[in-house]
Amino acid sequence: MISIIICSRHPDISASLRENMEETIGVEFEIVTIDNSHGKYSISSAYNRGVERSLYPYVCFVHDDVLFRTKNWGTNLISHLADKKVGIVGVAGGKMMTNVPASWAVGGRCIHIIQHLKNKKTAHVEVKDPSDFTGNRLPVVLLDGVFLAMRKDLFDVVRFDETIPGFHGYDFDISAQAAIAGFSNYVVYDILLEHFSEGNRDASYYNNLTNIHKKWENKLPLFSNDEPDEVRRDIVSIEAKILGKYIRRLARRGFRVSEIIGHATYFANVLNTGAARNELRFIRLKILFERLFNPKKN
């Protein structure tokens, strides 16, 4: 019933992951491993090849460093995807995609995962937001790529964009494709997995995000169907603040001053508001300040 597609950094996935899926999924499944041990593929191209090789009506894209902690999670997944209005489901995501590049959590994050942490006193933590949520799913726009699942027939209208290089941003792009096509994406709370690494928001992350937001600028911003009206009304000030954060993030990742000014000016023109243009004031000083005093912050 479910094809699990994994872009592996090794010739095959680990025995522990294979055994874990066999013990927990609870339905008929196959594992489609794309051997990327030599770095031949971007994750988008690997996943598209996985879809072409898959046999089952549901496809699930998973990182190779996870373990599932929910018994019969496959049954839960199929139950979510049986609703034809559902696009993509995941275990972490956010409720808006703004005109300016930002984390998927910018509009308030929805997440349920056991996350391992680097350089922290606590080795791992179970993260759940909203912490008091008792249902089994919440609508979102963007999903984190650690776990993405959908019906295979959705690939009649979406596809991983192989012009996106490397391993960042593919999740933003395909989430946006599904939302723009009229489907509802969801974070689900009845599938718990353990993720053994943290994301790396390096320069390539911001390069890809920048290009993806430019690609979809005529469709943005996007909101989940339950996003409050007050948030939608306040989007002008929200996006101006995000532009300021975007400038600081690029400064910390070593982008050239000319690149930062070019990208920031582009998005300020997209927003076309006084608040956005105000973020361009003294931009060279802002970049210098970030590099001197906050070089290692995220």
N, C-alpha and C positions, 0 to 999 in steps of 0.2 A: 504493500500500500504506500510506503514512504521510501523515497530515494534520498539518502543522506549524502550530500556532495561536500567533499572536503578537499581543499587545496593544501597539500601536505608539504612541509619543509623537508620531509624525508621521503625515501622511495615508497614507504607505506606508513599508515598510521600506527600508533603504538598498540601493542597487544592489550594494554589496560583500557584504552578507549574502546577498542573493538569489543572486548568482553563486557565493558560497562553498558554499551548500547544494546548488546544482546540480552543482558539481564534486565534492562529497564524499559525498553521501548514498548513492549507488550503487543505489537502488531507485526505483520509481515513487512520486511524491509530489505533494502540492499544498501551497501556502501559503495559509492562511486568516488574513488580516490584519484585525484589529479596529482601526479608526481611532479612537484616543483622543486625538487632538491637541487637542480642546477639553475634555478631562477629563470626558466624559459618563459614563464607566463606572468602577466599581471593577474591580479586576483579576478578581475572582470573577465578576462579571456579564459582563465581556468574554469570559472563557474559556468560560462556559456558552453564550454566543451562538456562539462559535467551534465548539463541539461540535455544536450544532444545524446549523451550515452545513457541517460536515465530511462527506466522502464515503467515507473509507477506514477499515479496521478497526482501525488503530492511530493514536492521537493523541499528539502531542508538543507540550508547552507550553514555549516558550522565550522568554527575554528578548530584547529587540531590540538588545542591545549585546554580542553574542557572535559568534564565528567558530568553526567546527568544524575540528579539526586531525587527525581520524582519517578515513582513506579508507574508504569503504563502511561508514560507521557505521550506516546504516540496516539493513544485513544483520545486524549485531551486535545492534541493538536488537530486531529481530523475533525473533531467536533467543532472547533473554531472555524476551520477552513471550509466546512460544509455550507456555511453561509456565503452565498454567491456575491454578496455585497462586500465581503472582506477581501482586502488586497493582500497585504503582507503582515505577518505577525512576528513578534520578537520578544525579547525579555528586558529590553531597555530602549527608551526612546523619549521623544519630547513632542510638545503640543504645537509647535510652530516652526516654520522655516522662513526666516526673515530675508529682506533684500540684501543684508550685509552678512558675510560669512561669520558663523558663530557655532559653538557647540550645539549638539542636538538638545542639550538640557536647558537652553536659554529661556524657553517659555515655561519652565517647570518640568522637572524630570519625572518619568514614570519608569520604575525599575524594580526587578526582583531577581537577585543574583547573589551567589557567594563569590566574592572577589578577593583574590590574593593581592597583597600589597608589597611594594618594594620599599625598603629603607624605613619601615614603620615598626613601632613597638608591637603592634598586633599583626600577626602574619596574614590573617584573612578575616573577613567580616561578611556577615549576611546583610545585604543592603536591600531595603524595601521602602519605596516611596510611591504614593503616600503611605505612611506607616500604618494608618488606621483603615486602609482600604480592605474590604472583606469580599469583594466580588472576584470574578475570574479574568476580567480584561478591562482595559481602558483605551479609548481612542487616542491616537497620536498621529502626527505627520511623519516625523523622522524616526528611524530605527537604527540601533547600533548593530554593526555587522557581525558581532560575536555569534548571533543566532538569527537567521532569517528563514521564514518558511512561507510557502504559498502553494496554491494549486498550479500544476504544470500548465494548465490552459491559460493562465495569466500571461505566459510568455507569447501569446498571440498579440499582446498589446505592450508588453514591457520587455526589456532586454538589458543585461549589464553592458554598459557603454565601454567598449574596448579602446576608446580614445583616452580614457582615464588611465594614466600610468600607475604602476606600483600597487600599493595596498591601502590607500586612503581614499575616502570619499565615494567609493562605489555604493556604499550603503545609503548615503544621502541621496545620490542620484536615482537609484531604483525606487527608493521610498517616494521621492518626488514624482517619478513617472506614474506610480500607482495612484497617488493622490490626485494628480492632475487628470488622470483617466477616469476619475469618479469613484474609485474604491476607497474604503476606509481601512487604514492600518491600525493595528492594535499592539499594545504590550499586554502579554498574558501573565497571569499570576498563578496558574496551576501547572507550570513547567519550571522547575528550579534546576539550574545548572551551576557548576562550580568552574570558575575561570581562573587559570593559573598564571596569567600575565596581565599587565596593565597596558593601556594604549600609549602610543608615543606621538605626541602632537609636535612633530618636527617641521622643518621648513617645507618638506614635500606635502605634509598634511595641509598646510595653509595654501600652498600653490594649487593643489587639487580643489580645495574648497572654493578658492577664489574663482577658478574656471567654471566650476559647477554652478555657482550662484550667477555668474555672467550668462551661462547657458540658459538658465530658467528665469532671467530677470523680468520677462514680460508676464510671468505667471505668479510672481511673488508679491506680497507675502502669502503663505499658506497657513491655515489654521485648522486644528482638529475641530470636529463638528460640535464639541461641547465647550470650546473656548469662550469664556465670558465676553459679553459685549464691551465691558469696560476695558478689557485688554485690547480688543480690536480697535477701540476708539483711541487708545493711548499708544498705538503702534508707532506714530511719528516720533514721539520722545523716546520710546524704547529703542528704535532703530538708530537714532542719533547717539545714544549711549553705547550701543553695540559698535558703532563706527569708531568711537574713541577707544574701546577695548581692542578692536581689530588692529588699529594703528600700534597700540602698545605690544600686542602679540607679535606682529611682524618685526618690530624693533628688537624684541628679545630673541628672535630666531635668526638674526644676522642678515636680514634682507637689506639690500642697498637702499640708501636714503631716497634715491630717485625712484626705485621700485615702490617703496612705501607711499611716497607722495602720489605716484601714478595710480596705484590701486585705490588709495583713499579718495583721491579726486574723482575717480570713476564712480565709486559708490555714493559719494556725496552728490554727484550729478544725477544719479539714479533716484536718490531720495528727494532731491530738489527742495529742501527745506532750509530755513534759516538755522535751525538747530544743527543740522548736518554740516552746513558750511562753516558753522562756528567751530566744529571739531578740527577744521583745517588750519585755524589760526595758530600761529607759533608752532607749527608741526615739527619743524627742525629741532626746536628746543625740547619738545615732548619726546622726540626720538632719542636725543642725547641724554635726557634725564633717565629714560627707561634703561638705556645701556649702561649708564653709570651706577644707578642705584637699585635696579631690579633685574639684573641680567639672567637670573636663574629661576625666576618665577614663571608659572604656567600662564 
